[in-house]
Amino acid sequence: MASYSSAVYLFLQIFLLAALFQSSLASRKLSELVKEEAPLMQYHNGSLLNGPITVNLIWYGRFTPSQRAILSDFVASLSTTQPQSSPSVSSWWKTTEKYYNNNNNNHRLSLTAGRQILNEGYSFGKSLSTQNIERLAAMGDHRNAINVVLTSDDVTVDGFCMSRCGTHGASPPAKKGRYAYVWVGNSASQCPGQCAWPFHQPIYGPQSPPLVSPNGDVGVDGMVMNLASLLAGTVTNPFGDGYFQGPTEAPLEAASACPGMYGKNAYPGYAGDLLVDPTTGASYNANGALGRKYLLPALFDPTTSSCSTLV
C-alpha cells in the first residue's frame, strides 16, 4: 500500500512553534508567519474519489462507548442530511467540494458512515508497524471506501508522536477496486502536547493555558481534529497525485497547508478566536449531529488561495 501525508496538521503546528524560536527567525513577528499569502494548491492530474464513498471505522484497542460515539457522530456530521446548527461540520466539509469543482473534472463526492469493526483483543499486539496499520485497514471495504483505523491510547505505532499524529494512504490498484485509508491514534497518554493541542499545553513555544475540549475527552477530541485533517487530505489527494503543495514525500494538503489555525486571528501558539460554550467553557468552531460540538482545522480554499475558517 502507498502512504501519503505522514506528518499531519497538528504535528506541523508544533514543529512550527519550535522553529519560531530559532535565532534565524528571532526578528520576525508571530503574526507575520500566519498572514503570509499561501501558495497555490497544485493539481497533479491524478484521480480523485468518485461517487458515494463509505467511511468504515476500525477500532483497535479499547475505546469506551462514549469515545466511539464522539468519533462516530463526527463522521455522520460530514453529511448535510444530519441536522446541525451553524457553523456546522457539514459546512466545513463543503470546502473540500471546491476541489472537485476545479479543472472541470467530472468527479462527485458524498460520504456516508459505514461499518464499525471492533478489534479489542489487540490482534497485532500493542506496538504496531505501518504494515500492521495497512492490514487493519484492509479489514474494511475494498471498493469506494475510506477505511479509518483508530488506535487506543495504550497502543504505540511507528512514528507516532515522533513524526506524526496519523496518516493516510491507499491500497494498490486492483481489479476488485481500490480504497483509501486513514490512521489516527489517541495521544492522551503519549503525546497530547503534540497531537491534542490546543486542549493540552504544547511541548514547545508559549505555555498558555490549554482550552477546554468540547466533548470532555482531550485524547478523543484531539483524534477528531486529526481525523478531520486527514479526511480532507484523503479526498483531495487520495492516491498521492491529487491536490497538494511541495514535494510528494512531504506534501502540504487541504488542512496541513494551514497549520495551527482554527479561527480568525490565529497565530502560532494561538488557535484563533473561537466559540465558547457558556455552560462548559469548552472551545469549539463547529456544530455536529446530535448536538455535538467539535474543533476543526482551517482548510485551504482553492477558490481564494487562502486558509478558511468557520469562525
Secondary structure, DSSP 4 states (H G I P E B T S, - for coil): -EEE--S-HHHHHHHHHHHHTSGGGTTS-HHHHHHSPPPPPEE-S-----EEEEEEEEEES---HHHHHHHHHHHHHTSTTS--PSSBHHHHHHHHHHHHHGGG----EEEEEEEEEEETT-TT-SEE-HHHHHHHHTTS-SSSEEEEEEE-TT-EETTBTTTBSEEEEEPPP-TT---EEEEEE--TTT-HHHHSTTSS--SSS--PPPPBPTTS-HHHHHHHHHHHHHHHHHHHSTTSSSEEBS-TTS-B-TTTTSTT-SSBT-BTTB--B-EE-TTT-BEESEE-GGG-EE----EEETTTTEEE---
